[in-house]
Amino acid sequence: MNDENLIRNEERTPSERRELASKAGRASGAARRKKRDLKGVIKMLLDGEITNKKGETATRREVMAISLIDNAMRGNVKAAKLVAELAGEVPDKKVEAAIAMSGGKKKGNRPVVIQFVDAGDDGCGQDK
């Protein structure tokens, strides 16, 4: 954008400012409704049931959780951190440092072992 083409709000009349504010408010409301509607569609799809070849049913949300846990067990550090976060656990600070130093990748074919502690646990067996 060229700053010379912009008109400062102080240079606009009160009626122009009201009109622009009204347009902005309508656009903001439309964007919020669009985001809300998309969120509703995604929730509906996640709660939809699917059936496997054996005839067992599960929601897409459950299948995604199983897949996420499977990836975490295979050594995917990001998946492991997300599983812990979704379960309401906090990664141990030592583990976070080790992950940062290793670049977050597993060594060779050995899976990464990650220990998680409750947010209120100080490691001494007593809650804060």
ROSE-4610 file (N, C-alpha, C; in Angstrom, 1 decimal, always signed):
// ROSE-4610
residu = [M/M/M/N/N/N/D/D/D/E/E/E/N/N/N/L/L/L/I/I/I/R/R/R/N/N/N/E/E/E/E/E/E/R/R/R/T/T/T/P/P/P/S/S/S/E/E/E/R/R/R/R/R/R/E/E/E/L/L/L/A/A/A/S/S/S/K/K/K/A/A/A/G/G/G/R/R/R/A/A/A/S/S/S/G/G/G/A/A/A/A/A/A/R/R/R/R/R/R/K/K/K/K/K/K/R/R/R/D/D/D/L/L/L/K/K/K/G/G/G/V/V/V/I/I/I/K/K/K/M/M/M/L/L/L/L/L/L/D/D/D/G/G/G/E/E/E/I/I/I/T/T/T/N/N/N/K/K/K/K/K/K/G/G/G/E/E/E/T/T/T/A/A/A/T/T/T/R/R/R/R/R/R/E/E/E/V/V/V/M/M/M/A/A/A/I/I/I/S/S/S/L/L/L/I/I/I/D/D/D/N/N/N/A/A/A/M/M/M/R/R/R/G/G/G/N/N/N/V/V/V/K/K/K/A/A/A/A/A/A/K/K/K/L/L/L/V/V/V/A/A/A/E/E/E/L/L/L/A/A/A/G/G/G/E/E/E/V/V/V/P/P/P/D/D/D/K/K/K/K/K/K/V/V/V/E/E/E/A/A/A/A/A/A/I/I/I/A/A/A/M/M/M/S/S/S/G/G/G/G/G/G/K/K/K/K/K/K/K/K/K/G/G/G/N/N/N/R/R/R/P/P/P/V/V/V/V/V/V/I/I/I/Q/Q/Q/F/F/F/V/V/V/D/D/D/A/A/A/G/G/G/D/D/D/D/D/D/G/G/G/C/C/C/G/G/G/Q/Q/Q/D/D/D/K/K/K]
num = [1/1/1/2/2/2/3/3/3/4/4/4/5/5/5/6/6/6/7/7/7/8/8/8/9/9/9/10/10/10/11/11/11/12/12/12/13/13/13/14/14/14/15/15/15/16/16/16/17/17/17/18/18/18/19/19/19/20/20/20/21/21/21/22/22/22/23/23/23/24/24/24/25/25/25/26/26/26/27/27/27/28/28/28/29/29/29/30/30/30/31/31/31/32/32/32/33/33/33/34/34/34/35/35/35/36/36/36/37/37/37/38/38/38/39/39/39/40/40/40/41/41/41/42/42/42/43/43/43/44/44/44/45/45/45/46/46/46/47/47/47/48/48/48/49/49/49/50/50/50/51/51/51/52/52/52/53/53/53/54/54/54/55/55/55/56/56/56/57/57/57/58/58/58/59/59/59/60/60/60/61/61/61/62/62/62/63/63/63/64/64/64/65/65/65/66/66/66/67/67/67/68/68/68/69/69/69/70/70/70/71/71/71/72/72/72/73/73/73/74/74/74/75/75/75/76/76/76/77/77/77/78/78/78/79/79/79/80/80/80/81/81/81/82/82/82/83/83/83/84/84/84/85/85/85/86/86/86/87/87/87/88/88/88/89/89/89/90/90/90/91/91/91/92/92/92/93/93/93/94/94/94/95/95/95/96/96/96/97/97/97/98/98/98/99/99/99/100/100/100/101/101/101/102/102/102/103/103/103/104/104/104/105/105/105/106/106/106/107/107/107/108/108/108/109/109/109/110/110/110/111/111/111/112/112/112/113/113/113/114/114/114/115/115/115/116/116/116/117/117/117/118/118/118/119/119/119/120/120/120/121/121/121/122/122/122/123/123/123/124/124/124/125/125/125/126/126/126/127/127/127/128/128/128]
x = [+0.8/+0.0/+0.9/+0.3/+1.0/+0.5/+1.3/+0.8/+0.3/+0.7/+0.2/-1.3/-1.8/-3.2/-4.1/-3.6/-4.4/-4.9/-6.1/-6.7/-6.8/-6.2/-6.2/-7.6/-7.9/-9.3/-9.5/-8.5/-8.6/-9.1/-8.8/-9.1/-10.5/-11.1/-12.5/-13.5/-14.7/-15.8/-16.4/-17.1/-17.8/-18.7/-19.4/-20.3/-19.5/-18.4/-17.6/-17.0/-16.6/-16.1/-17.1/-18.4/-19.5/-19.8/-19.8/-20.1/-19.0/-17.7/-16.7/-16.7/-17.0/-17.1/-18.3/-19.4/-20.5/-20.2/-19.4/-19.0/-18.1/-17.2/-16.2/-16.9/-18.0/-18.7/-19.5/-20.1/-20.8/-19.8/-18.6/-17.7/-17.1/-16.9/-16.5/-17.5/-18.8/-19.9/-20.0/-19.8/-19.9/-18.7/-17.5/-16.4/-16.6/-17.1/-17.4/-18.4/-19.5/-20.5/-19.9/-19.1/-18.4/-17.5/-16.8/-15.9/-16.7/-17.8/-18.7/-19.3/-19.7/-20.4/-19.4/-18.2/-17.1/-16.8/-16.7/-16.5/-17.6/-18.8/-19.9/-19.9/-19.5/-19.4/-18.3/-17.2/-16.1/-16.5/-17.1/-17.6/-18.6/-19.5/-20.4/-19.7/-18.7/-18.0/-17.2/-16.6/-15.8/-16.7/-17.9/-18.8/-19.5/-19.3/-20.0/-19.3/-20.1/-19.6/-19.1/-18.1/-17.6/-17.5/-17.6/-17.6/-16.4/-15.7/-14.5/-15.0/-14.1/-14.4/-15.0/-14.7/-15.2/-16.6/-17.1/-18.5/-18.4/-17.2/-17.1/-17.3/-18.0/-18.2/-17.4/-17.0/-16.3/-16.5/-16.4/-16.5/-15.1/-15.2/-13.9/-13.0/-13.5/-12.8/-12.0/-12.7/-12.0/-10.9/-11.2/-10.2/-9.0/-9.2/-8.1/-7.3/-7.9/-7.2/-6.4/-6.9/-6.1/-4.9/-5.1/-4.0/-2.9/-3.4/-2.4/-1.6/-2.3/-1.6/-0.6/-1.1/-0.2/+1.1/+0.9/+2.1/+3.0/+2.4/+3.2/+4.0/+3.4/+4.1/+5.2/+5.1/+6.1/+7.3/+7.2/+8.3/+8.1/+6.9/+6.6/+6.5/+7.5/+7.5/+6.4/+6.1/+5.0/+3.7/+3.5/+2.2/+2.2/+3.3/+3.4/+3.0/+3.6/+3.3/+1.8/+1.3/-0.1/-1.0/-0.7/-1.5/-1.4/-0.3/-0.1/-0.9/-0.9/-1.6/-3.1/-3.6/-5.0/-5.5/-4.6/-4.9/-4.8/-4.3/-4.2/-2.9/-1.9/-0.6/+0.4/+1.4/+2.5/+3.8/+4.5/+5.7/+6.7/+7.5/+8.6/+9.6/+10.1/+11.0/+12.3/+12.8/+14.0/+13.8/+12.6/+12.3/+12.2/+11.6/+11.6/+13.0/+13.9/+15.2/+15.9/+15.7/+16.3/+15.8/+14.5/+13.9/+14.5/+14.6/+15.2/+16.6/+17.4/+18.8/+18.9/+18.0/+18.1/+17.3/+16.8/+16.0/+14.7/+14.2/+12.9/+12.8/+14.0/+14.0/+14.5/+14.0/+14.4/+15.8/+16.6/+17.9/+17.7/+18.2/+18.1/+16.6/+16.5/+15.1/+14.6/+15.3/+14.9/+13.7/+12.7/+11.6/+12.0/+11.5/+11.7/+10.8/+11.4/+10.6/+10.4/+9.1/+8.8/+8.0/+8.4/+7.7/+6.9/+5.6/+4.8/+4.4/+4.3/+3.9/+2.7/+1.9/+0.7/+1.2/+0.4/+0.8/+1.0/+0.3/+0.5/+1.6/+2.2/+3.2/+4.6/+5.3/+6.6/+7.7/+7.3/+8.2/+8.6/+8.1/+8.5/+7.3/+6.3/+5.2/+4.2/+4.4/+3.4/+2.9/+1.6/+1.0/+1.3/+1.4/+1.7/+0.4]
y = [-1.2/+0.0/+1.2/+2.3/+3.5/+4.4/+4.8/+5.6/+6.9/+7.4/+8.7/+8.7/+7.5/+7.3/+7.1/+6.9/+6.7/+8.0/+8.0/+9.1/+8.8/+9.6/+9.4/+9.6/+8.9/+9.1/+10.5/+11.2/+12.5/+13.5/+13.1/+13.9/+13.6/+12.6/+12.2/+12.9/+13.1/+13.7/+12.6/+13.0/+12.1/+11.1/+11.6/+10.7/+9.6/+10.0/+9.1/+8.0/+8.5/+7.5/+6.5/+7.0/+6.2/+5.1/+5.6/+4.7/+3.6/+4.0/+3.0/+2.0/+2.6/+1.7/+0.7/+1.2/+0.3/-0.8/-0.5/-1.5/-2.5/-2.0/-2.9/-3.8/-3.3/-4.1/-5.2/-4.9/-5.9/-7.0/-6.5/-7.5/-8.4/-7.8/-8.6/-9.6/-9.2/-10.1/-11.3/-10.9/-12.0/-13.0/-12.4/-13.3/-14.2/-13.7/-14.5/-15.6/-15.2/-16.2/-17.3/-17.0/-17.9/-18.9/-18.3/-19.1/-20.1/-19.5/-20.3/-21.5/-21.2/-22.2/-23.3/-23.0/-23.9/-24.8/-24.2/-24.9/-25.9/-25.6/-26.5/-27.7/-27.4/-28.5/-29.4/-28.9/-29.8/-30.6/-30.0/-30.8/-31.9/-31.6/-32.6/-33.7/-33.4/-34.4/-35.3/-34.7/-35.4/-36.4/-36.0/-36.8/-37.9/-37.8/-38.8/-40.1/-41.2/-42.5/-43.1/-43.9/-44.7/-46.2/-47.0/-48.5/-49.1/-49.9/-50.6/-51.9/-52.7/-53.9/-55.0/-54.9/-55.9/-55.5/-54.4/-53.9/-53.1/-52.8/-52.0/-50.6/-49.8/-48.4/-47.6/-46.4/-45.5/-44.1/-43.1/-41.7/-41.4/-40.4/-39.9/-39.4/-38.8/-38.2/-39.3/-40.5/-41.6/-42.2/-42.3/-42.8/-41.9/-40.6/-39.7/-39.8/-39.9/-40.1/-41.3/-42.4/-43.7/-43.5/-42.9/-42.6/-41.8/-40.7/-39.8/-40.6/-41.4/-42.2/-43.2/-43.8/-44.7/-44.1/-42.9/-42.1/-41.7/-41.4/-41.0/-42.3/-43.4/-44.6/-45.1/-44.6/-44.9/-44.0/-43.0/-42.1/-40.7/-40.3/-39.0/-38.1/-37.2/-36.4/-35.4/-34.8/-33.8/-34.5/-35.7/-36.4/-36.7/-37.1/-37.4/-36.2/-35.0/-33.8/-33.4/-33.6/-33.3/-34.2/-35.5/-36.5/-36.0/-35.7/-35.3/-34.0/-33.1/-31.8/-32.1/-32.9/-33.2/-34.0/-34.8/-35.5/-34.7/-33.4/-32.5/-32.7/-33.3/-33.5/-32.5/-32.2/-31.3/-32.1/-31.9/-32.6/-32.2/-33.2/-32.9/-32.0/-31.0/-30.0/-30.6/-31.7/-32.4/-32.9/-33.5/-34.1/-33.0/-31.8/-30.8/-30.3/-30.2/-29.8/-30.9/-32.1/-33.2/-33.2/-32.9/-32.9/-31.7/-30.5/-29.3/-29.6/-30.3/-30.5/-31.5/-32.4/-33.5/-33.0/-31.9/-31.4/-32.0/-32.7/-33.4/-34.7/-35.2/-36.4/-37.6/-38.8/-40.0/-40.4/-41.1/-41.6/-43.0/-43.2/-44.5/-45.0/-46.2/-46.8/-46.9/-46.4/-46.4/-45.5/-45.9/-44.9/-44.0/-42.8/-41.8/-42.1/-42.1/-42.4/-41.0/-40.7/-39.4/-39.7/-39.0/-39.1/-37.8/-37.9/-36.8/-36.7/-35.5/-35.4/-34.5/-34.6/-33.7/-32.3/-31.3/-29.9/-29.6/-30.2/-29.9/-30.7/-31.6/-32.5/-31.9/-31.7/-31.2/-32.3/-33.5/-34.6/-35.2/-34.7/-35.2/-36.1/-36.3/-37.1/-36.3/-35.0/-34.2/-33.1/-32.9/-31.9/-30.5/-29.5/-28.2/-27.6]
z = [+0.0/+0.0/+0.0/-0.6/-0.6/+0.5/+1.4/+2.6/+2.2/+1.0/+0.5/+0.2/-0.2/-0.6/+0.6/+1.7/+2.9/+3.5/+4.0/+4.6/+6.1/+6.9/+8.4/+8.9/+10.0/+10.6/+11.1/+11.6/+12.0/+10.9/+9.7/+8.5/+8.0/+8.5/+8.0/+8.8/+8.2/+9.0/+9.9/+10.9/+11.8/+11.1/+10.1/+9.4/+8.5/+8.0/+7.3/+8.2/+9.4/+10.4/+10.8/+11.1/+11.4/+10.3/+9.1/+8.0/+7.9/+8.0/+7.9/+9.1/+10.3/+11.5/+11.3/+10.7/+10.5/+9.5/+8.4/+7.4/+8.1/+8.9/+9.6/+10.6/+11.3/+12.2/+11.5/+10.3/+9.5/+9.0/+8.5/+8.0/+9.2/+10.3/+11.5/+11.9/+11.9/+12.3/+11.3/+10.0/+8.9/+9.1/+9.4/+9.6/+10.8/+11.9/+13.1/+12.8/+12.1/+11.7/+10.9/+9.9/+9.0/+9.8/+10.7/+11.6/+12.5/+13.1/+13.9/+13.1/+11.9/+11.1/+10.7/+10.4/+10.0/+11.3/+12.4/+13.6/+13.9/+13.6/+13.8/+12.9/+11.6/+10.6/+11.0/+11.5/+11.9/+13.1/+14.1/+15.2/+14.8/+13.9/+13.4/+12.7/+11.9/+11.2/+12.1/+13.1/+14.1/+14.9/+15.2/+16.0/+15.1/+13.8/+12.9/+13.1/+13.0/+13.1/+11.8/+11.9/+10.8/+11.2/+10.2/+10.4/+9.7/+10.4/+9.8/+9.1/+8.5/+7.8/+8.7/+10.0/+10.9/+11.4/+11.0/+11.5/+12.8/+13.3/+14.5/+14.2/+15.0/+14.8/+15.8/+15.4/+16.2/+15.6/+16.4/+15.9/+15.3/+14.4/+13.7/+14.8/+15.8/+16.9/+17.6/+17.9/+18.5/+17.7/+16.4/+15.4/+15.4/+15.4/+15.4/+16.7/+17.8/+19.1/+19.1/+18.6/+18.5/+17.6/+16.5/+15.6/+16.2/+16.9/+17.6/+18.7/+19.4/+20.5/+19.8/+18.7/+18.0/+17.5/+16.9/+16.5/+17.6/+18.8/+19.9/+20.4/+20.4/+20.8/+19.9/+18.6/+17.6/+17.7/+18.6/+18.8/+18.3/+17.8/+17.3/+18.5/+18.7/+19.9/+19.9/+18.7/+18.7/+19.1/+18.6/+18.9/+20.4/+21.0/+22.4/+23.2/+22.8/+23.6/+23.5/+22.3/+22.1/+22.9/+22.9/+23.7/+25.2/+25.7/+27.1/+27.3/+26.4/+26.6/+26.6/+25.7/+25.6/+26.9/+27.5/+28.7/+29.9/+29.8/+30.9/+31.7/+31.1/+31.7/+31.1/+31.8/+31.4/+31.2/+30.1/+29.9/+31.0/+31.4/+32.4/+31.7/+32.5/+32.0/+31.4/+32.1/+31.6/+30.2/+30.0/+28.7/+27.6/+28.0/+27.0/+26.6/+27.6/+27.3/+26.4/+26.7/+25.9/+24.4/+24.3/+23.0/+22.2/+22.9/+22.2/+21.8/+22.6/+22.2/+21.1/+21.0/+20.0/+18.7/+18.7/+17.5/+17.4/+18.5/+18.5/+17.7/+17.3/+16.5/+17.3/+16.9/+17.6/+17.0/+17.8/+17.4/+16.8/+15.6/+14.9/+14.9/+15.3/+15.3/+16.7/+17.7/+19.1/+19.3/+19.9/+20.2/+21.3/+21.3/+22.3/+23.5/+24.7/+25.9/+26.5/+26.8/+27.4/+28.6/+29.7/+31.0/+31.2/+31.6/+31.9/+33.3/+33.9/+35.2/+35.3/+36.3/+36.5/+36.7/+36.3/+36.4/+37.9/+38.8/+40.2/+40.9/+40.2/+40.8/+40.7/+41.8/+41.8/+41.7/+41.5/+41.3/+42.7/+43.8/+45.1/+45.7/+44.9/+45.4/+46.2/+46.3/+47.1/+46.1/+46.1/+45.3/+45.9/+45.1/+45.5/+46.1]
